Amino acid sequence: AIQREKSLKRWPRQWKIELIEKTNPEWFELFRGTEW
């Protein structure tokens, strides 16, 4: 998971947005309600 995170940080912003829209099209907030 750490390696994946590091590789994603090098991606252009638009690629990240497209990845999110492909896997989470409604932009459902996965961490809402956690104590972060």
N, C-alpha and C positions, 0 to 999 in steps of 0.2 A: 504493500500500500504506500509506503514512503517513497519507493522508487517511482510509482505511478504519479504521485503528487509532484515530485520534483520534475518529472518530464512534462506534466501539464503546465507547470509554471513557465516553461520556455515557449509554450504555444502562444500564438497571437490571440488577442481578446476575442476576435470574431470566431475563431475555431472553438473556443471554450463555450461561447454562447450557442453555437450550433450543436455542440455536444449536449449541452443542457436541454435544449429544445427537442433534441431527438429522444433523450431518455426521460425527460420530465417536462412535457410540452405545456403543462399548466403552471409551471414554475412553483409547484407545491413546496413550501418551506419545510424541509426535512427535519430541521433542528428546532422548530418552534416548540416552546414549552420546556426545553432543556435549560439547565442552569449555567449556560456558558456565559 
